[in-house]
Amino acid sequence: MTHLLPTQAPRRLPGDGFWRKTWAVLVKEFIQLKRDRVSFAMIIMIPLVQLMLFGYAINTNPRHLPTAVLLQERSDLARSVLAALRNTDYFKVTQLPRTEAEVDQLLASGTVLFAIEIPANFERAVRRGDKPAILVAADATDPVAAGSALSALSQVLQTALSHDRDVPDSPVMPFEIRTHARYNPAGVTQLNIVPGLVGTILTMTMLIFTALSVTREIERGTMESLLAMPITPVEIMLGKIAPYIMVGFVQASLIIGIGVTLFGVPVVGNLGVLAALSTLFIATNLSIGYTFSTVAQNQLQAMQMSMMFFLPNILLSGFLFPFSGMPTWAQYVGEALPLTHYLRIVRSVMLKGSSVVDLRYDAVALFVLMLVAMTIAVTRFRRTLD
């Protein structure tokens, strides 16, 4: 009787199973990435956005800075100074106030960064050789923007008026420029950075907290229980946002307290105004983060959306680079970002002592952004309920 020999298994080379399994996992990850369109889009969009912003929007040598000119006399030489300022790239004359009180209000509200005053009897003093003074008040809450423009001011005026018949032919400027850097005379960097950090840290943390709120419910399987409850989308949204308003308020208080104690940052304005507008800013960011949570399908997508929104806030708000130095299109984008308005608010209240009236434009802008975000979030969540 013939005995059948057992068939021998093919001999495997060392490492054959390792590479085969690794390749299978690699293929699986690419397939999963292809299905996750949001993550795939973020891989493409984040470097493109960074390149576009740094290449076109960021300018460390700001130009066309908003300027107010107070003409105490209407002489030919005064008009020549005004024309010289309008012809330079550094200054953009946007206001012609009539009184010094108007100048103070424009600087306090942040409407202008510079105020230049041509005194009375200026032309007569120049002709006599008395060397009168042109007064320049600069908003020094942003030392970078103020410093470069002030350093160029004397050269701009001297070059522009060199051929004016009312100016004596002399290598020395026939008038002097007296500058006053308001709100931060010493140009201390901490006075600019610390208030900005309040808004930056709040933006990052508030977005992430609420962006994960709905997606966390979905991944844990508790969303079905929440949808079964007799509760409206607005009530769900407010219930999820309210606790983090307190968290954000504690964060803001902690940062401001450390800034005042360790870095000597003053709080010139009313703390009640700062608290109220900070709460509005926190609610705006929470609403935007909640909107992301209703769009994202998982926590990773929610985190990616938050970072994608956080990036332009940092670059286009005026925190790292002067806002007025950016091109017009970048400033329009910046005006649609909550951090842009809050930076003006927190710096103005802490360093200038500005009131709600001075900051009404930025307060209204934050309120509108909050309403838009809440409307989108409730609409998206109602579709989930349906």
Phi and psi in degrees as a GROMACS rama.xvg file:
@    title "Ramachandran Plot"
@    xaxis  label "Phi"
@    yaxis  label "Psi"
@TYPE xy
-81.374  129.865  THR-2
-93.6707  126.751  HIS-3
-84.2484  128.895  LEU-4
-81.6086  136.798  LEU-5
-62.1581  141.022  PRO-6
-71.943  129.295  THR-7
-82.052  134.669  GLN-8
-66.1169  144.616  ALA-9
-62.6653  139.688  PRO-10
-73.7983  125.917  ARG-11
-92.7565  139.243  ARG-12
-75.7002  148.994  LEU-13
-58.5213  130.991  PRO-14
87.1543  -4.14559  GLY-15
-62.7133  -46.3826  ASP-16
-66.597  -34.7856  GLY-17
-60.7921  -50.7937  PHE-18
-69.5435  -34.7134  TRP-19
-66.214  -42.5977  ARG-20
-69.3467  -39.7844  LYS-21
-61.9744  -41.6596  THR-22
-64.1631  -38.9232  TRP-23
-63.6243  -42.4874  ALA-24
-65.771  -38.8535  VAL-25
-61.1297  -46.8383  LEU-26
-61.9868  -40.6171  VAL-27
-60.7986  -42.384  LYS-28
-65.8572  -38.5038  GLU-29
-66.2146  -38.827  PHE-30
-65.2196  -41.6631  ILE-31
-66.1657  -38.8481  GLN-32
-65.2264  -37.8034  LEU-33
-64.4048  -35.7781  LYS-34
-74.2967  -30.741  ARG-35
-85.0317  85.1273  ASP-36
-66.4866  -32.2432  ARG-37
-64.5901  -47.179  VAL-38
-63.2731  -40.6084  SER-39
-63.675  -39.7898  PHE-40
-65.8471  -37.8545  ALA-41
-64.7469  -36.0127  MET-42
-60.2667  -35.6904  ILE-43
-83.5411  -41.1982  ILE-44
-75.5837  -39.8602  MET-45
-59.035  -51.1547  ILE-46
-65.6308  -33.0166  PRO-47
-66.0951  -43.3326  LEU-48
-64.1636  -43.5313  VAL-49
-60.5414  -44.2753  GLN-50
-63.4969  -44.2949  LEU-51
-65.6457  -42.6852  MET-52
-68.2119  -47.4713  LEU-53
-69.0853  -32.1791  PHE-54
-78.7924  -36.2003  GLY-55
-114.378  -33.3355  TYR-56
-94.8602  -29.0742  ALA-57
-87.286  129.501  ILE-58
-141.172  111.013  ASN-59
-80.2036  -6.65157  THR-60
-115.724  82.4573  ASN-61
-64.6201  143.948  PRO-62
-128.798  169.771  ARG-63
54.6555  47.8222  HIS-64
-79.233  133.246  LEU-65
-62.4912  129.999  PRO-66
-135.606  141.653  THR-67
-109.241  139.495  ALA-68
-121.958  120.647  VAL-69
-101.25  109.517  LEU-70
-95.4076  108.983  LEU-71
-82.6929  -9.98646  GLN-72
-145.534  156.004  GLU-73
-110.76  45.9356  ARG-74
-82.241  169.614  SER-75
-63.2278  -39.5467  ASP-76
-68.1668  -37.4961  LEU-77
-63.9096  -40.7712  ALA-78
-68.1395  -30.3085  ARG-79
-66.9092  -39.6016  SER-80
-63.55  -42.7177  VAL-81
-61.8521  -43.0562  LEU-82
-64.8173  -37.5189  ALA-83
-63.3776  -40.4125  ALA-84
-66.2824  -38.0069  LEU-85
-70.8859  -25.1162  ARG-86
-88.0893  -9.04241  ASN-87
-89.0233  156.424  THR-88
-82.7001  -15.1902  ASP-89
-78.6713  -37.0606  TYR-90
-116.674  144.312  PHE-91
-126.644  106.554  LYS-92
-72.7522  109.683  VAL-93
-111.16  -16.478  THR-94
-137.08  142.236  GLN-95
-124.777  76.5334  LEU-96
-67.0679  162.631  PRO-97
-106.801  -19.984  ARG-98
-133.862  163.312  THR-99
-68.5638  -28.6912  GLU-100
-63.5754  -39.4374  ALA-101
-64.9814  -37.564  GLU-102
-61.5044  -45.6328  VAL-103
-61.7624  -39.5254  ASP-104
-68.5688  -38.0749  GLN-105
-65.66  -38.7059  LEU-106
-72.1528  -39.5807  LEU-107
-66.6712  -35.2304  ALA-108
-83.1704  -9.8778  SER-109
81.2126  11.0698  GLY-110
-64.8416  -36.2318  THR-111
-129.502  156.661  VAL-112
-100.548  -19.5749  LEU-113
-135.572  147.195  PHE-114
-133.27  120  ALA-115
-113.837  126.806  ILE-116
-113.351  123.163  GLU-117
-95.3119  112.58  ILE-118
-71.9508  165.187  PRO-119
-66.4751  150.592  ALA-120
59.8632  29.7254  ASN-121
-67.2989  -47.5663  PHE-122
-65.1324  -41.2909  GLU-123
-62.7806  -40.4244  ARG-124
-66.7138  -36.4138  ALA-125
-64.1167  -43.4338  VAL-126
-65.2703  -32.9681  ARG-127
-80.0813  -11.7435  ARG-128
80.6392  22.8703  GLY-129
-79.262  -8.66878  ASP-130
54.5334  69.2835  LYS-131
-69.988  170.746  PRO-132
-112.766  134.336  ALA-133
-93.3167  125.053  ILE-134
-93.0104  131.073  LEU-135
-126.663  119.709  VAL-136
-107.022  127.847  ALA-137
-119.905  138.299  ALA-138
-78.3532  102.04  ASP-139
-94.016  16.6244  ALA-140
-65.1925  -22.1211  THR-141
-116.847  89.1728  ASP-142
-59.998  -31.4322  PRO-143
-65.3716  -47.6928  VAL-144
-65.7287  -41.5458  ALA-145
-72.2527  -39.423  ALA-146
-65.1214  -46.942  GLY-147
-66.0129  -38.4755  SER-148
-70.7581  -40.8236  ALA-149
-64.6667  -38.2928  LEU-150
-66.2362  -25.2373  SER-151
-93.8833  -10.3706  ALA-152
-63.3133  -48.1392  LEU-153
-62.6704  -41.6751  SER-154
-65.9789  -37.783  GLN-155
-62.6352  -46.8437  VAL-156
-69.4334  -41.3755  LEU-157
-64.5084  -41.7931  GLN-158
-69.0422  -42.9956  THR-159
-68.1862  -31.0719  ALA-160
-101.57  8.80305  LEU-161
-64.8503  -26.2536  SER-162
-106.348  10.9477  HIS-163
-76.2497  132.956  ASP-164
-69.9762  -19.0165  ARG-165
-84.6193  -8.89171  ASP-166
-98.2046  124.917  VAL-167
-58.1084  142.851  PRO-168
-75.8094  98.1584  ASP-169
-151.782  143.002  SER-170
-67.897  -16.4877  PRO-171
-94.8835  137.147  VAL-172
-61.8329  130.967  MET-173
-74.904  0.668118  PRO-174
-143.916  162.342  PHE-175
-111.078  158.912  GLU-176
-114.269  117.711  ILE-177
-104.401  117.362  ARG-178
-105.22  145.404  THR-179
-133.092  108.511  HIS-180
-83.7751  104.822  ALA-181
-82.6606  152.499  ARG-182
72.6902  -21.9724  TYR-183
-155.064  65.702  ASN-184
-58.4734  -34.7912  PRO-185
-84.2572  -4.98711  ALA-186
65.75  36.4716  GLY-187
-70.0957  125.912  VAL-188
-64.9103  -36.7908  THR-189
-61.362  -31.0184  GLN-190
-66.9971  -22.8868  LEU-191
-92.4219  -39.8992  ASN-192
-78.2733  -45.7575  ILE-193
-61.1133  -48.3879  VAL-194
-60.4054  -35.3947  PRO-195
-65.9389  -33.0035  GLY-196
-65.8737  -28.6337  LEU-197
-57.7723  -51.1022  VAL-198
-69.0694  -37.3016  GLY-199
-66.2072  -46.6848  THR-200
-66.9826  -40.4941  ILE-201
-63.3342  -40.3377  LEU-202
-60.1597  -47.8365  THR-203
-65.1262  -48.966  MET-204
-71.8238  -42.0056  THR-205
-65.963  -39.1101  MET-206
-61.7488  -47.038  LEU-207
-67.2312  -42.8417  ILE-208
-56.1268  -50.9896  PHE-209
-85.0126  -24.7784  THR-210
-63.3719  -25.6626  ALA-211
-93.0085  -3.99823  LEU-212
-66.3469  -54.0141  SER-213
-74.3512  -42.119  VAL-214
-63.7229  -31.9401  THR-215
-65.4448  -39.4599  ARG-216
-62.9105  -39.7735  GLU-217
-66.859  -46.242  ILE-218
-68.8563  -29.9505  GLU-219
-83.7255  -10.8222  ARG-220
82.0904  11.8137  GLY-221
-93.3893  -4.52389  THR-222
-64.5759  -36.901  MET-223
-61.412  -39.6033  GLU-224
-66.2928  -37.8312  SER-225
-66.7434  -39.6849  LEU-226
-70.1913  -24.763  LEU-227
-78.0559  -13.2104  ALA-228
-78.1129  149.566  MET-229
-77.197  75.5691  PRO-230
-142.199  144.942  ILE-231
-90.6242  160.499  THR-232
-58.7341  -37.3933  PRO-233
-64.3028  -41.2535  VAL-234
-66.347  -38.177  GLU-235
-64.0674  -45.1425  ILE-236
-62.9694  -47.8853  MET-237
-64.6352  -36.9118  LEU-238
-65.756  -33.7245  GLY-239
-80.3823  -29.6576  LYS-240
-82.0564  -39.1189  ILE-241
-53.358  -45.3733  ALA-242
-61.8397  -35.0696  PRO-243
-76.369  -18.0754  TYR-244
-63.3758  -42.0276  ILE-245
-65.6411  -39.911  MET-246
-61.4989  -45.6418  VAL-247
-63.6437  -38.011  GLY-248
-64.1564  -39.588  PHE-249
-65.1958  -42.2736  VAL-250
-60.3447  -47.6145  GLN-251
-61.3877  -43.276  ALA-252
-61.924  -39.5955  SER-253
-65.7283  -44.7394  LEU-254
-66.5004  -45.439  ILE-255
-64.6294  -40.6407  ILE-256
-61.7331  -43.3321  GLY-257
-66.1149  -40.5332  ILE-258
-60.9949  -41.1736  GLY-259
-70.3921  -41.7233  VAL-260
-75.3854  -48.2388  THR-261
-90.7348  -34.6076  LEU-262
-109.208  -1.81383  PHE-263
68.4979  27.6054  GLY-264
-75.012  124.556  VAL-265
-78.8606  158.019  PRO-266
-120.745  90.3274  VAL-267
-78.2422  -35.7053  VAL-268
-83.7639  -172.052  GLY-269
-79.2763  127.631  ASN-270
-67.2145  -30.7666  LEU-271
-64.1467  -41.7686  GLY-272
-63.1093  -44.1765  VAL-273
-63.0927  -41.2629  LEU-274
-65.901  -43.1421  ALA-275
-64.96  -45.6839  ALA-276
-73.3574  -28.9949  LEU-277
-67.2299  -39.4276  SER-278
-62.6283  -39.9609  THR-279
-62.4001  -42.3309  LEU-280
-64.9953  -42.096  PHE-281
-61.7879  -45.3301  ILE-282
-63.2127  -35.4984  ALA-283
-64.2332  -46.9378  THR-284
-66.2263  -37.6724  ASN-285
-63.7438  -38.9463  LEU-286
-65.0762  -40.6011  SER-287
-66.4655  -43.2373  ILE-288
-62.1692  -38.7625  GLY-289
-65.1136  -35.8885  TYR-290
-61.2216  -43.1641  THR-291
-60.7864  -37.9779  PHE-292
-67.4872  -27.2219  SER-293
-80.6251  -18.9956  THR-294
-91.6712  -39.9467  VAL-295
-69.7766  149.908  ALA-296
-95.0556  -17.4946  GLN-297
-152.934  174.025  ASN-298
-67.6179  -32.6683  GLN-299
-63.0291  -44.5812  LEU-300
-63.7841  -39.8965  GLN-301
-62.1836  -41.1392  ALA-302
-65.691  -40.5771  MET-303
-64.8871  -41.9418  GLN-304
-62.5698  -40.252  MET-305
-62.5117  -44.6031  SER-306
-66.5278  -35.6903  MET-307
-65.5353  -34.9893  MET-308
-78.7673  -33.1699  PHE-309
-68.1945  -34.0958  PHE-310
-59.1749  -54.8737  LEU-311
-65.1491  -28.4902  PRO-312
-59.8368  -41.1016  ASN-313
-69.0833  -42.6987  ILE-314
-84.9338  -30.085  LEU-315
-110.705  5.85948  LEU-316
-90.7123  -16.5805  SER-317
99.2845  7.01905  GLY-318
-75.1626  -48.46  PHE-319
-94.7205  -32.362  LEU-320
-132.122  149.167  PHE-321
-58.4433  127.742  PRO-322
-65.4688  -40.8267  PHE-323
-70.0357  -15.8153  SER-324
-85.7462  -6.92111  GLY-325
-80.4391  155.653  MET-326
-63.1948  163.556  PRO-327
-58.6709  -44.3908  THR-328
-62.7971  -36.1692  TRP-329
-69.7567  -34.5218  ALA-330
-67.4181  -36.6024  GLN-331
-63.0158  -41.3445  TYR-332
-64.0209  -43.0981  VAL-333
-61.5105  -34.0121  GLY-334
-66.9327  -19.7026  GLU-335
-89.7674  5.08112  ALA-336
-107.777  132.856  LEU-337
-60.7626  -36.2974  PRO-338
-64.252  -32.6083  LEU-339
-57.2747  -46.9906  THR-340
-73.5904  -35.9606  HIS-341
-71.6786  -33.6132  TYR-342
-60.97  -41.0136  LEU-343
-64.3089  -39.8208  ARG-344
-65.9462  -53.1716  ILE-345
-67.6877  -37.5591  VAL-346
-70.1164  -38.3263  ARG-347
-69.3994  -42.2604  SER-348
-69.7022  -44.8359  VAL-349
-73.3123  -40.1716  MET-350
-100.893  -29.7153  LEU-351
-105.143  -22.5036  LYS-352
77.1642  29.0859  GLY-353
-67.3315  152.225  SER-354
-101.026  177.853  SER-355
-62.5937  -35.4254  VAL-356
-62.6712  -41.8817  VAL-357
-64.6091  -30.5348  ASP-358
-108.126  19.9008  LEU-359
-62.2762  -36.1364  ARG-360
-62.5784  -47.7639  TYR-361
-69.066  -34.3243  ASP-362
-65.8757  -44.2775  ALA-363
-64.6936  -39.2037  VAL-364
-61.4105  -43.269  ALA-365
-63.3037  -40.4825  LEU-366
-64.4621  -41.2692  PHE-367
-65.4593  -43.7737  VAL-368
-61.2539  -37.8002  LEU-369
-65.909  -43.8364  MET-370
-63.3591  -41.5144  LEU-371
-62.5988  -45.4734  VAL-372
-64.5123  -42.1529  ALA-373
-64.065  -39.9223  MET-374
-62.5564  -44.9518  THR-375
-63.7489  -42.4159  ILE-376
-64.0048  -45.1853  ALA-377
-65.2898  -39.9993  VAL-378
-62.9572  -45.4954  THR-379
-63.9345  -40.1523  ARG-380
-71.293  -33.1947  PHE-381
-64.4782  -34.1283  ARG-382
-64.6812  -35.3287  ARG-383
-65.1886  -39.5593  THR-384
-64.2764  -39.4402  LEU-385
